[in-house]
Amino acid sequence: MSKLTLRITYSLIVCALLRFPVWAQEIPLTTGGGNRAYPQWSPDGNWVVYTMLDMTQTPQIYKVSSVGGIEIPLTSDTFDYGYPQWSPDGNWIVYQKYDPFDWTFNWQIYKVPSAGGTEIPVTIDSVYSHLYPQWSPDGNWIVYERYSGTGYHQIYKVPSDSGPEIALTSDSSAHLDPQWSPDGNWVVYQKNYSTNNRQIYKVPSDSGTEIALTSELHYREHPQWSPDGNWIVYEKFVAGYGYEIYKVSAAGGTEISLTSDAYDHLDPQWSPDGNWIVYARYVATGYLVIYQVSSAGGTVIQLTCDSFYHGCPQWSPDGNWVVYHKQDATNCYQIYKTASVGIEEKDMIHSEFQNPKVEVYPNPFITEAIIRYSSNGKCNDNKNTSRHIYDVSGRLVELTKGSMIGKNLKSGIYFLKTDGCKMIKIVKLR
């Protein structure tokens, strides 16, 4: 048996047993020196924006194509920049900006055209810090947390074209990490009563009385709305376990646990269709890796499986990819992406891999190799099934039906996703 056969067969069997997506691989979008963090997809899925510690040794805002390539700086001065977020129409990037030589230690909210250009201040007071900006769904407002005269962080909003700041909260508690509801009518956040008491709250976005969604004494952090606006997902500290993923109705009520083991689960994010939650989880080796779980709970699925730190996962707009930052073998944090379960057949992950049989033939190959997955020898080989062929960057390069594929492909490695048959072809042409 050739080395190629052994490598493909072994890796596929291992991934099957791990409930790992069949052809999932990590794809670097950036390389080289510097650390990159907090990636965010553009609304059209063509770009990823992030913060990079570049040659100026100050964090700047960069973007890169979602298939990788040349990194494009959007800011380039001696100020610190962080937490970039795309506007809903994709035309702007909002972020927080800090002057390290300004001893008032204040951050302000700025925006810059996503195509590059002159940055524009959104907040202009020099007394208080403004952090973690988020666009409203209609793009007309930006919400953020502001350190106010009360000595606590409060939730504020400001017109995205700049204007008077409007306070949405104003009491003697810290209000952190605000997020708009999909309809723009509410803002959810975590409210810190004390060291051991952090609850999930919401407040009307046009001002009004804040409403508690949770009440039991525990830490809760990083709330995120479901796409339909009916649920809030967040991480909750559970004694004896660590941070687990929970959700609660947007109207309040009983909390529902989505994960429950002895490792921390961090940074939960809804998939665009609302069916999945992606997050970073510590594993026994001490590293953070990327997982996903059904938003209804159930078996968790591991998306990355190496000895490096992964963090801040974010879904692509079509739900097929997850982007994140990773401290890889270069010892720098780079921007990576990997396929989500959404790019494959979910029932194959959950049922066909219980007792998988893997066959690879012929291998090595000139025109094509067939890898057949079966459970008890069953596979519905429908000749009319659509077959999506992807290159190694994850781009769809051919859509076919029938048994013959690859006639129009250049030399290389390709991955096939079928809609019906539990069969995947890996093709390499000379």
C-alpha beads as a LAMMPS data file, in Angstrom:
LAMMPS data file: protein, C-alpha beads

430 atoms
429 bonds

1 atom types
1 bond types

-500.0 500.0 xlo xhi
-500.0 500.0 ylo yhi
-500.0 500.0 zlo zhi

Masses

1 110.0

Atoms # bond

1 1 1 0.000 0.000 0.000
2 1 1 1.391 3.418 -0.927
3 1 1 2.168 6.183 1.546
4 1 1 -0.598 8.246 -0.055
5 1 1 -3.121 5.488 0.569
6 1 1 -2.048 5.151 4.187
7 1 1 -2.175 8.889 4.808
8 1 1 -5.615 9.430 3.288
9 1 1 -7.151 6.296 4.802
10 1 1 -5.744 6.918 8.281
11 1 1 -6.722 10.583 8.397
12 1 1 -10.251 9.903 7.210
13 1 1 -10.816 7.092 9.715
14 1 1 -9.483 9.224 12.580
15 1 1 -11.657 12.180 11.629
16 1 1 -14.691 9.904 11.269
17 1 1 -14.196 8.548 14.782
18 1 1 -13.798 12.094 16.119
19 1 1 -17.081 13.094 14.467
20 1 1 -14.929 15.527 12.487
21 1 1 -16.156 16.920 9.145
22 1 1 -14.960 14.622 6.363
23 1 1 -12.891 17.060 4.364
24 1 1 -12.492 19.800 6.925
25 1 1 -9.043 21.310 6.899
26 1 1 -7.715 24.539 8.263
27 1 1 -6.943 27.077 5.557
28 1 1 -4.654 30.004 6.431
29 1 1 -5.822 33.357 5.098
30 1 1 -2.748 35.214 6.373
31 1 1 0.948 34.396 6.802
32 1 1 4.090 36.180 7.923
33 1 1 5.071 38.146 10.994
34 1 1 2.687 39.967 13.301
35 1 1 -0.299 38.892 15.347
36 1 1 -3.844 39.037 14.011
37 1 1 -7.063 38.748 16.011
38 1 1 -10.848 39.223 16.076
39 1 1 -11.735 38.394 12.453
40 1 1 -15.124 39.417 11.075
41 1 1 -16.704 38.429 7.726
42 1 1 -17.979 41.054 5.338
43 1 1 -21.742 40.807 4.672
44 1 1 -21.094 39.451 1.162
45 1 1 -18.597 36.863 2.454
46 1 1 -15.767 38.092 0.200
47 1 1 -13.571 39.703 2.864
48 1 1 -12.411 39.279 6.433
49 1 1 -11.458 42.290 8.566
50 1 1 -9.308 41.976 11.694
51 1 1 -6.838 43.698 13.992
52 1 1 -3.134 43.221 13.269
53 1 1 -0.086 44.186 15.319
54 1 1 2.047 45.303 12.383
55 1 1 5.505 46.835 11.890
56 1 1 4.453 50.016 13.706
57 1 1 3.961 47.840 16.819
58 1 1 0.490 49.280 17.265
59 1 1 -2.698 47.347 16.445
60 1 1 -4.092 48.426 13.061
61 1 1 -7.169 47.437 11.051
62 1 1 -6.534 45.140 8.068
63 1 1 -8.641 43.122 5.664
64 1 1 -7.896 40.095 3.464
65 1 1 -9.845 38.204 0.816
66 1 1 -11.851 35.314 2.263
67 1 1 -9.814 32.972 0.049
68 1 1 -6.527 34.476 1.253
69 1 1 -4.066 36.749 -0.497
70 1 1 -2.547 40.169 0.054
71 1 1 -3.426 41.878 3.320
72 1 1 -4.765 45.411 2.898
73 1 1 -4.281 47.998 5.676
74 1 1 -7.267 50.249 6.380
75 1 1 -5.469 52.267 9.071
76 1 1 -1.768 53.108 9.446
77 1 1 -0.642 55.509 12.166
78 1 1 0.669 55.418 15.747
79 1 1 -2.713 54.933 17.408
80 1 1 -4.125 51.657 18.715
81 1 1 -7.153 50.205 16.929
82 1 1 -9.410 47.330 17.925
83 1 1 -12.675 45.420 17.535
84 1 1 -13.478 46.133 13.845
85 1 1 -17.082 45.506 12.720
86 1 1 -18.626 45.688 9.225
87 1 1 -21.629 47.896 8.541
88 1 1 -24.692 45.960 7.307
89 1 1 -24.230 47.312 3.774
90 1 1 -20.522 46.388 3.785
91 1 1 -19.372 49.942 3.011
92 1 1 -17.871 50.847 6.390
93 1 1 -15.792 49.424 9.217
94 1 1 -16.410 50.757 12.732
95 1 1 -13.842 50.271 15.499
96 1 1 -12.451 51.649 18.743
97 1 1 -9.341 53.852 18.586
98 1 1 -6.923 54.792 21.359
99 1 1 -4.056 57.286 21.514
100 1 1 -1.334 55.691 23.701
101 1 1 0.243 59.121 24.204
102 1 1 -3.008 60.634 25.472
103 1 1 -2.786 60.193 29.238
104 1 1 -6.552 60.445 29.637
105 1 1 -6.549 56.756 28.528
106 1 1 -9.721 57.070 26.493
107 1 1 -10.960 55.124 23.485
108 1 1 -13.213 56.703 20.876
109 1 1 -15.416 55.209 18.158
110 1 1 -14.296 55.751 14.554
111 1 1 -15.267 54.393 11.159
112 1 1 -13.409 54.051 7.853
113 1 1 -14.623 53.111 4.345
114 1 1 -14.176 49.374 3.838
115 1 1 -12.472 50.139 0.513
116 1 1 -9.977 52.348 2.356
117 1 1 -9.877 56.098 2.824
118 1 1 -10.162 58.771 5.474
119 1 1 -11.389 57.689 8.885
120 1 1 -14.259 59.597 10.494
121 1 1 -14.817 60.080 14.257
122 1 1 -18.202 58.918 15.518
123 1 1 -17.692 59.938 19.164
124 1 1 -15.584 62.955 20.050
125 1 1 -15.596 63.476 23.816
126 1 1 -12.159 63.193 25.462
127 1 1 -13.390 62.344 28.943
128 1 1 -14.750 58.792 28.710
129 1 1 -13.780 55.567 26.949
130 1 1 -16.075 54.036 24.315
131 1 1 -15.685 50.302 23.681
132 1 1 -17.001 47.361 21.618
133 1 1 -19.101 49.147 18.971
134 1 1 -21.873 47.307 17.131
135 1 1 -23.933 48.477 14.130
136 1 1 -27.707 48.459 14.291
137 1 1 -29.310 46.189 11.662
138 1 1 -30.373 49.220 9.598
139 1 1 -26.897 50.776 9.836
140 1 1 -28.210 54.039 11.328
141 1 1 -26.908 53.597 14.879
142 1 1 -23.896 52.268 16.739
143 1 1 -24.254 50.871 20.251
144 1 1 -21.316 50.482 22.631
145 1 1 -20.308 50.439 26.275
146 1 1 -19.080 53.746 27.732
147 1 1 -17.320 54.429 30.994
148 1 1 -19.540 57.143 32.400
149 1 1 -19.484 59.690 35.208
150 1 1 -21.181 57.190 37.514
151 1 1 -17.937 55.186 37.624
152 1 1 -19.554 52.272 35.781
153 1 1 -19.761 51.166 32.164
154 1 1 -23.153 52.024 30.688
155 1 1 -24.789 51.174 27.361
156 1 1 -24.910 54.074 24.905
157 1 1 -25.826 54.555 21.275
158 1 1 -24.882 57.227 18.762
159 1 1 -25.961 57.933 15.161
160 1 1 -23.546 56.184 12.797
161 1 1 -22.978 59.554 11.055
162 1 1 -22.074 61.031 14.461
163 1 1 -24.267 63.089 16.753
164 1 1 -25.375 63.281 20.401
165 1 1 -24.709 60.173 22.476
166 1 1 -27.797 58.625 24.067
167 1 1 -27.602 56.658 27.306
168 1 1 -29.664 53.447 27.401
169 1 1 -28.668 52.465 30.977
170 1 1 -27.693 54.547 34.018
171 1 1 -27.330 52.777 37.352
172 1 1 -24.556 51.653 39.697
173 1 1 -23.648 48.473 37.843
174 1 1 -21.346 47.656 34.949
175 1 1 -23.097 46.981 31.622
176 1 1 -20.898 45.194 29.069
177 1 1 -20.770 43.676 25.579
178 1 1 -23.961 45.107 23.970
179 1 1 -25.536 43.354 20.959
180 1 1 -28.478 44.486 18.800
181 1 1 -31.507 42.286 18.270
182 1 1 -32.092 41.325 14.608
183 1 1 -35.114 43.644 14.394
184 1 1 -33.173 46.527 15.980
185 1 1 -35.706 47.002 18.792
186 1 1 -33.583 45.713 21.671
187 1 1 -30.028 45.629 22.948
188 1 1 -28.848 42.681 25.037
189 1 1 -25.809 42.806 27.354
190 1 1 -24.291 41.395 30.511
191 1 1 -24.826 43.326 33.732
192 1 1 -22.360 42.913 36.593
193 1 1 -23.924 43.339 40.028
194 1 1 -20.882 42.064 41.899
195 1 1 -17.833 39.862 41.459
196 1 1 -19.955 36.696 41.470
197 1 1 -23.164 37.915 39.868
198 1 1 -23.330 38.631 36.136
199 1 1 -26.748 38.453 34.518
200 1 1 -28.113 38.792 30.992
201 1 1 -30.291 41.870 30.456
202 1 1 -31.958 43.615 27.551
203 1 1 -33.159 47.183 27.101
204 1 1 -35.296 48.834 24.393
205 1 1 -33.035 50.441 21.813
206 1 1 -35.126 53.643 21.917
207 1 1 -34.606 53.843 25.723
208 1 1 -36.784 52.411 28.453
209 1 1 -36.696 50.013 31.375
210 1 1 -34.072 47.265 31.282
211 1 1 -35.341 43.699 31.678
212 1 1 -33.505 40.820 33.363
213 1 1 -33.454 37.593 31.321
214 1 1 -31.553 35.549 33.929
215 1 1 -31.442 35.745 37.726
216 1 1 -29.620 32.754 39.241
217 1 1 -26.288 33.630 40.905
218 1 1 -23.598 32.859 38.294
219 1 1 -21.262 34.500 35.784
220 1 1 -22.803 34.954 32.331
221 1 1 -20.929 36.613 29.495
222 1 1 -20.918 37.419 25.756
223 1 1 -24.639 37.218 24.903
224 1 1 -25.591 36.784 21.225
225 1 1 -29.041 36.964 19.595
226 1 1 -30.318 34.124 17.437
227 1 1 -31.014 35.162 13.822
228 1 1 -34.778 34.948 14.405
229 1 1 -34.510 37.046 17.572
230 1 1 -36.151 34.394 19.777
231 1 1 -33.124 33.245 21.788
232 1 1 -29.990 34.520 23.465
233 1 1 -26.901 32.290 23.662
234 1 1 -24.039 32.986 26.089
235 1 1 -21.336 31.376 28.191
236 1 1 -22.168 30.624 31.834
237 1 1 -19.821 29.608 34.632
238 1 1 -20.991 26.380 36.264
239 1 1 -19.264 25.245 39.459
240 1 1 -17.329 22.038 38.916
241 1 1 -17.419 22.422 35.142
242 1 1 -16.258 25.857 34.023
243 1 1 -17.882 27.995 31.341
244 1 1 -20.614 26.130 29.461
245 1 1 -22.825 27.241 26.568
246 1 1 -26.388 28.145 27.567
247 1 1 -29.338 29.786 25.917
248 1 1 -32.448 31.527 27.221
249 1 1 -35.592 32.805 25.544
250 1 1 -35.381 36.438 24.510
251 1 1 -38.511 36.893 26.640
252 1 1 -36.755 35.362 29.658
253 1 1 -37.488 32.061 31.374
254 1 1 -35.652 28.806 32.047
255 1 1 -32.031 28.590 30.939
256 1 1 -31.175 25.645 28.686
257 1 1 -27.751 24.002 28.771
258 1 1 -26.213 23.169 25.376
259 1 1 -22.890 21.775 26.662
260 1 1 -21.873 20.068 29.912
261 1 1 -18.353 18.804 30.474
262 1 1 -15.268 19.750 32.458
263 1 1 -13.790 22.259 30.004
264 1 1 -14.393 25.949 29.327
265 1 1 -16.551 26.807 26.296
266 1 1 -16.107 30.378 25.064
267 1 1 -17.273 32.926 22.476
268 1 1 -20.514 31.273 21.240
269 1 1 -21.859 32.433 17.871
270 1 1 -25.073 31.479 16.042
271 1 1 -24.956 30.120 12.502
272 1 1 -26.858 32.247 9.953
273 1 1 -29.687 29.705 9.796
274 1 1 -29.900 29.518 13.596
275 1 1 -29.375 25.746 13.694
276 1 1 -25.853 25.669 15.105
277 1 1 -23.615 27.324 17.673
278 1 1 -19.860 27.548 17.078
279 1 1 -17.473 28.222 19.964
280 1 1 -13.912 27.770 21.237
281 1 1 -13.361 25.003 23.809
282 1 1 -10.400 24.003 25.923
283 1 1 -9.349 20.362 25.519
284 1 1 -7.292 17.989 27.664
285 1 1 -4.043 19.086 26.003
286 1 1 -4.639 22.630 27.269
287 1 1 -5.362 24.188 23.875
288 1 1 -8.422 26.031 22.608
289 1 1 -10.025 24.355 19.598
290 1 1 -13.149 25.092 17.562
291 1 1 -16.359 23.109 18.104
292 1 1 -19.959 23.397 17.074
293 1 1 -23.168 22.080 18.601
294 1 1 -26.775 22.074 17.509
295 1 1 -28.692 25.066 18.856
296 1 1 -31.136 22.496 20.238
297 1 1 -28.303 20.735 22.088
298 1 1 -26.865 17.290 21.401
299 1 1 -23.594 15.841 20.180
300 1 1 -20.748 18.319 19.857
301 1 1 -18.672 18.281 16.670
302 1 1 -14.981 19.143 16.621
303 1 1 -13.876 21.342 13.712
304 1 1 -10.157 21.667 14.474
305 1 1 -7.847 19.081 16.012
306 1 1 -4.254 20.192 16.491
307 1 1 -2.072 21.500 19.312
308 1 1 -2.543 25.230 18.784
309 1 1 -4.732 27.951 20.237
310 1 1 -7.860 28.898 18.287
311 1 1 -10.229 31.718 19.224
312 1 1 -12.992 34.150 18.259
313 1 1 -14.828 31.890 15.747
314 1 1 -17.235 33.612 13.344
315 1 1 -19.612 32.109 10.772
316 1 1 -19.469 33.077 7.124
317 1 1 -22.712 34.651 5.838
318 1 1 -23.586 31.442 3.920
319 1 1 -22.898 29.253 6.968
320 1 1 -20.355 27.072 5.148
321 1 1 -17.226 28.389 6.840
322 1 1 -15.916 29.421 10.225
323 1 1 -13.108 31.996 10.463
324 1 1 -10.978 32.458 13.608
325 1 1 -7.543 33.463 14.819
326 1 1 -4.984 30.759 15.541
327 1 1 -1.512 30.786 17.075
328 1 1 0.111 28.347 14.659
329 1 1 3.588 26.917 14.051
330 1 1 4.886 30.392 13.107
331 1 1 4.289 31.351 16.764
332 1 1 2.127 34.197 15.472
333 1 1 -1.628 34.507 15.523
334 1 1 -2.882 34.141 11.948
335 1 1 -6.375 34.249 10.447
336 1 1 -7.676 30.800 9.464
337 1 1 -10.914 29.311 8.233
338 1 1 -12.317 25.804 8.232
339 1 1 -15.439 24.204 6.794
340 1 1 -18.437 23.973 9.090
341 1 1 -20.709 20.957 9.174
342 1 1 -23.052 23.045 7.038
343 1 1 -20.903 22.327 3.963
344 1 1 -21.554 18.581 4.286
345 1 1 -24.508 16.318 4.959
346 1 1 -25.276 16.530 8.648
347 1 1 -26.978 13.116 8.793
348 1 1 -23.770 11.534 7.477
349 1 1 -21.849 12.990 10.412
350 1 1 -24.382 11.745 12.927
351 1 1 -25.324 8.323 11.593
352 1 1 -23.062 7.007 8.857
353 1 1 -19.947 7.476 10.970
354 1 1 -21.092 5.314 13.870
355 1 1 -19.416 2.228 12.357
356 1 1 -17.711 3.532 9.251
357 1 1 -16.093 1.490 6.526
358 1 1 -13.622 3.411 4.379
359 1 1 -12.390 2.291 0.956
360 1 1 -10.001 4.264 -1.239
361 1 1 -9.375 3.194 -4.825
362 1 1 -7.427 3.527 -7.016
363 1 1 -4.690 5.240 -5.107
364 1 1 -2.449 6.888 -6.288
365 1 1 -4.512 7.920 -9.278
366 1 1 -4.373 9.725 -12.582
367 1 1 -7.937 10.855 -13.173
368 1 1 -9.999 10.093 -10.064
369 1 1 -10.169 8.123 -6.871
370 1 1 -13.385 7.050 -5.161
371 1 1 -13.707 7.054 -1.402
372 1 1 -16.839 5.235 -0.299
373 1 1 -18.351 5.545 3.156
374 1 1 -20.923 2.978 4.186
375 1 1 -22.646 1.637 7.270
376 1 1 -23.708 -2.003 6.946
377 1 1 -22.849 -1.752 3.274
378 1 1 -25.634 0.730 2.512
379 1 1 -25.216 3.677 0.189
380 1 1 -27.861 5.266 -1.998
381 1 1 -25.914 5.877 -5.241
382 1 1 -28.231 8.240 -7.082
383 1 1 -26.759 9.080 -10.504
384 1 1 -28.826 12.286 -10.610
385 1 1 -27.377 13.566 -7.363
386 1 1 -25.781 17.009 -7.541
387 1 1 -22.051 16.985 -6.904
388 1 1 -20.315 20.147 -5.697
389 1 1 -16.563 20.202 -6.351
390 1 1 -14.369 22.490 -4.248
391 1 1 -10.681 23.329 -4.562
392 1 1 -8.365 23.421 -1.544
393 1 1 -9.272 27.049 -0.775
394 1 1 -12.931 26.048 -0.479
395 1 1 -14.135 27.706 -3.676
396 1 1 -16.861 25.954 -5.661
397 1 1 -15.245 25.212 -9.019
398 1 1 -17.706 22.796 -10.617
399 1 1 -21.264 21.568 -10.174
400 1 1 -22.028 18.243 -11.847
401 1 1 -24.428 15.311 -11.933
402 1 1 -23.805 11.707 -12.838
403 1 1 -20.745 9.534 -12.311
404 1 1 -18.073 11.405 -14.294
405 1 1 -16.353 14.410 -12.792
406 1 1 -13.151 16.363 -13.273
407 1 1 -13.038 16.855 -17.029
408 1 1 -12.735 20.622 -16.700
409 1 1 -10.423 20.713 -13.688
410 1 1 -6.755 21.621 -13.652
411 1 1 -4.141 19.536 -11.844
412 1 1 -4.643 19.586 -8.081
413 1 1 -6.553 18.247 -5.116
414 1 1 -10.338 18.620 -5.048
415 1 1 -13.143 17.748 -2.668
416 1 1 -16.589 16.500 -3.629
417 1 1 -19.775 17.044 -1.676
418 1 1 -22.828 15.049 -2.756
419 1 1 -26.442 15.774 -1.849
420 1 1 -27.675 12.209 -1.747
421 1 1 -25.151 9.369 -1.773
422 1 1 -22.922 8.838 1.235
423 1 1 -19.883 8.897 -1.042
424 1 1 -17.133 11.402 -1.524
425 1 1 -14.659 11.519 -4.401
426 1 1 -11.211 13.032 -4.094
427 1 1 -9.844 13.875 -7.523
428 1 1 -6.287 14.667 -8.584
429 1 1 -5.577 15.273 -12.245
430 1 1 -2.221 15.347 -14.030

Bonds

1 1 1 2
2 1 2 3
3 1 3 4
4 1 4 5
5 1 5 6
6 1 6 7
7 1 7 8
8 1 8 9
9 1 9 10
10 1 10 11
11 1 11 12
12 1 12 13
13 1 13 14
14 1 14 15
15 1 15 16
16 1 16 17
17 1 17 18
18 1 18 19
19 1 19 20
20 1 20 21
21 1 21 22
22 1 22 23
23 1 23 24
24 1 24 25
25 1 25 26
26 1 26 27
27 1 27 28
28 1 28 29
29 1 29 30
30 1 30 31
31 1 31 32
32 1 32 33
33 1 33 34
34 1 34 35
35 1 35 36
36 1 36 37
37 1 37 38
38 1 38 39
39 1 39 40
40 1 40 41
41 1 41 42
42 1 42 43
43 1 43 44
44 1 44 45
45 1 45 46
46 1 46 47
47 1 47 48
48 1 48 49
49 1 49 50
50 1 50 51
51 1 51 52
52 1 52 53
53 1 53 54
54 1 54 55
55 1 55 56
56 1 56 57
57 1 57 58
58 1 58 59
59 1 59 60
60 1 60 61
61 1 61 62
62 1 62 63
63 1 63 64
64 1 64 65
65 1 65 66
66 1 66 67
67 1 67 68
68 1 68 69
69 1 69 70
70 1 70 71
71 1 71 72
72 1 72 73
73 1 73 74
74 1 74 75
75 1 75 76
76 1 76 77
77 1 77 78
78 1 78 79
79 1 79 80
80 1 80 81
81 1 81 82
82 1 82 83
83 1 83 84
84 1 84 85
85 1 85 86
86 1 86 87
87 1 87 88
88 1 88 89
89 1 89 90
90 1 90 91
91 1 91 92
92 1 92 93
93 1 93 94
94 1 94 95
95 1 95 96
96 1 96 97
97 1 97 98
98 1 98 99
99 1 99 100
100 1 100 101
101 1 101 102
102 1 102 103
103 1 103 104
104 1 104 105
105 1 105 106
106 1 106 107
107 1 107 108
108 1 108 109
109 1 109 110
110 1 110 111
111 1 111 112
112 1 112 113
113 1 113 114
114 1 114 115
115 1 115 116
116 1 116 117
117 1 117 118
118 1 118 119
119 1 119 120
120 1 120 121
121 1 121 122
122 1 122 123
123 1 123 124
124 1 124 125
125 1 125 126
126 1 126 127
127 1 127 128
128 1 128 129
129 1 129 130
130 1 130 131
131 1 131 132
132 1 132 133
133 1 133 134
134 1 134 135
135 1 135 136
136 1 136 137
137 1 137 138
138 1 138 139
139 1 139 140
140 1 140 141
141 1 141 142
142 1 142 143
143 1 143 144
144 1 144 145
145 1 145 146
146 1 146 147
147 1 147 148
148 1 148 149
149 1 149 150
150 1 150 151
151 1 151 152
152 1 152 153
153 1 153 154
154 1 154 155
155 1 155 156
156 1 156 157
157 1 157 158
158 1 158 159
159 1 159 160
160 1 160 161
161 1 161 162
162 1 162 163
163 1 163 164
164 1 164 165
165 1 165 166
166 1 166 167
167 1 167 168
168 1 168 169
169 1 169 170
170 1 170 171
171 1 171 172
172 1 172 173
173 1 173 174
174 1 174 175
175 1 175 176
176 1 176 177
177 1 177 178
178 1 178 179
179 1 179 180
180 1 180 181
181 1 181 182
182 1 182 183
183 1 183 184
184 1 184 185
185 1 185 186
186 1 186 187
187 1 187 188
188 1 188 189
189 1 189 190
190 1 190 191
191 1 191 192
192 1 192 193
193 1 193 194
194 1 194 195
195 1 195 196
196 1 196 197
197 1 197 198
198 1 198 199
199 1 199 200
200 1 200 201
201 1 201 202
202 1 202 203
203 1 203 204
204 1 204 205
205 1 205 206
206 1 206 207
207 1 207 208
208 1 208 209
209 1 209 210
210 1 210 211
211 1 211 212
212 1 212 213
213 1 213 214
214 1 214 215
215 1 215 216
216 1 216 217
217 1 217 218
218 1 218 219
219 1 219 220
220 1 220 221
221 1 221 222
222 1 222 223
223 1 223 224
224 1 224 225
225 1 225 226
226 1 226 227
227 1 227 228
228 1 228 229
229 1 229 230
230 1 230 231
231 1 231 232
232 1 232 233
233 1 233 234
234 1 234 235
235 1 235 236
236 1 236 237
237 1 237 238
238 1 238 239
239 1 239 240
240 1 240 241
241 1 241 242
242 1 242 243
243 1 243 244
244 1 244 245
245 1 245 246
246 1 246 247
247 1 247 248
248 1 248 249
249 1 249 250
250 1 250 251
251 1 251 252
252 1 252 253
253 1 253 254
254 1 254 255
255 1 255 256
256 1 256 257
257 1 257 258
258 1 258 259
259 1 259 260
260 1 260 261
261 1 261 262
262 1 262 263
263 1 263 264
264 1 264 265
265 1 265 266
266 1 266 267
267 1 267 268
268 1 268 269
269 1 269 270
270 1 270 271
271 1 271 272
272 1 272 273
273 1 273 274
274 1 274 275
275 1 275 276
276 1 276 277
277 1 277 278
278 1 278 279
279 1 279 280
280 1 280 281
281 1 281 282
282 1 282 283
283 1 283 284
284 1 284 285
285 1 285 286
286 1 286 287
287 1 287 288
288 1 288 289
289 1 289 290
290 1 290 291
291 1 291 292
292 1 292 293
293 1 293 294
294 1 294 295
295 1 295 296
296 1 296 297
297 1 297 298
298 1 298 299
299 1 299 300
300 1 300 301
301 1 301 302
302 1 302 303
303 1 303 304
304 1 304 305
305 1 305 306
306 1 306 307
307 1 307 308
308 1 308 309
309 1 309 310
310 1 310 311
311 1 311 312
312 1 312 313
313 1 313 314
314 1 314 315
315 1 315 316
316 1 316 317
317 1 317 318
318 1 318 319
319 1 319 320
320 1 320 321
321 1 321 322
322 1 322 323
323 1 323 324
324 1 324 325
325 1 325 326
326 1 326 327
327 1 327 328
328 1 328 329
329 1 329 330
330 1 330 331
331 1 331 332
332 1 332 333
333 1 333 334
334 1 334 335
335 1 335 336
336 1 336 337
337 1 337 338
338 1 338 339
339 1 339 340
340 1 340 341
341 1 341 342
342 1 342 343
343 1 343 344
344 1 344 345
345 1 345 346
346 1 346 347
347 1 347 348
348 1 348 349
349 1 349 350
350 1 350 351
351 1 351 352
352 1 352 353
353 1 353 354
354 1 354 355
355 1 355 356
356 1 356 357
357 1 357 358
358 1 358 359
359 1 359 360
360 1 360 361
361 1 361 362
362 1 362 363
363 1 363 364
364 1 364 365
365 1 365 366
366 1 366 367
367 1 367 368
368 1 368 369
369 1 369 370
370 1 370 371
371 1 371 372
372 1 372 373
373 1 373 374
374 1 374 375
375 1 375 376
376 1 376 377
377 1 377 378
378 1 378 379
379 1 379 380
380 1 380 381
381 1 381 382
382 1 382 383
383 1 383 384
384 1 384 385
385 1 385 386
386 1 386 387
387 1 387 388
388 1 388 389
389 1 389 390
390 1 390 391
391 1 391 392
392 1 392 393
393 1 393 394
394 1 394 395
395 1 395 396
396 1 396 397
397 1 397 398
398 1 398 399
399 1 399 400
400 1 400 401
401 1 401 402
402 1 402 403
403 1 403 404
404 1 404 405
405 1 405 406
406 1 406 407
407 1 407 408
408 1 408 409
409 1 409 410
410 1 410 411
411 1 411 412
412 1 412 413
413 1 413 414
414 1 414 415
415 1 415 416
416 1 416 417
417 1 417 418
418 1 418 419
419 1 419 420
420 1 420 421
421 1 421 422
422 1 422 423
423 1 423 424
424 1 424 425
425 1 425 426
426 1 426 427
427 1 427 428
428 1 428 429
429 1 429 430
